[in-house]
Amino acid sequence: MIVGLTGKYCSGKNMAGRVFSDRGWDELDIDKFGHDALLEKSLELIKTFGSGIVNVSGGIDRKKLGSIVFGDKKQLLKLESIIHPVMVDRCRAYIAQNSSRNILINAAILHHMGLNSLCNSILWIEASLIIRFRRALKRDNLSFFQIIRRIFRQAKLDAKYWKEDVDIHIIRNNSTGDNLVAKVISLIEEYEKRV
């Protein structure tokens, strides 16, 4: 069984992912694949975005690269065209090599990357804007404006616009972590009955 896990910033997606992992599922964290892709494609990235994105140890400085791409849609599309194929290929390869296992694909931009097409079911974790903002203040060491920017960047992520031929489960996470865990465990039990 392959489940896609997605949701907006500070919705509780990663907490839900840990519940799957604790139940023995293989969690593919697409953000980690992105870090690997930055290393693998560093020469191409430097050629595309310039030597200003290089850190003191010679690697890619993600903050410098982010400052270039997140304010400019064309630059962001360039970055995605370089690293997304690597990330998707790694995901596909892992699934092919572990086809008998239960796998969770944890990706905020699951649909944007086309990873939803690999899934038997999709889980969207949702929380209100106020709750997500409070969680961000508590969890991340970011300013008010940095949090607003992150939230605004994901404004178009929304489960109601998806057209899927697989189940979409929506879990609202406006309460406690324990409540989220209980809901996710219940859903995992439902998934595991299908296998």
C-alpha positions, 0 to 999 in steps of 0.5 A: 500500500502506498499512501501520500501524506500532504498538508500545509506548513504547521498542519501536523503532517510530520507528526502524522508521518511519525505515527506511520513510521512507528507502525512500521511503514516506510516513510519517504520524506521528499524534503530529504530527497530534495537535500540529496538532489541539491548535492547531486545537482550542485554543479548545474545549480551553480551554473544556473543561479551563480556562485553566490549560492555556494557556502564556505564549504563549497556546497549549496547554501539553501538560504541563499538559493531560497532568497533567489527562487522564492520571490521569483516564479521563473527562478523557482520553476528553473530550480524545480526543473533541475531537482524535482526529477531527481526527487521523483526518480528516487521515490519511484526507485524506492517503491520499485525495490520495496513493492511488498512494503507499506510506504508513506510518501510525505510531501507538501507538494505531492500533487505539484510533483506528480507523486499522487499518481504513485499512491493508492490513497492520499491523506491531507492534514488540515489545520486552521490558519490561526492554529498553524500560525501559533504552531509556527511561532512556538516551533520555528525560530522565525519572525512574524513576516517569515511565517506569513511568507511561508504560509502565503507560499502555500496558499494554493495548496488545497485538497478541494481542488484535486481530482483523484481516482484514489481515496482522499482522507482529510484529518482536521488537526485543530486540537491536540497532538494526541487527538491527531495521533488517534485519528491517524492510527484509526486510518492506518488500521483501515489501510492495513485491513486492505493489504 
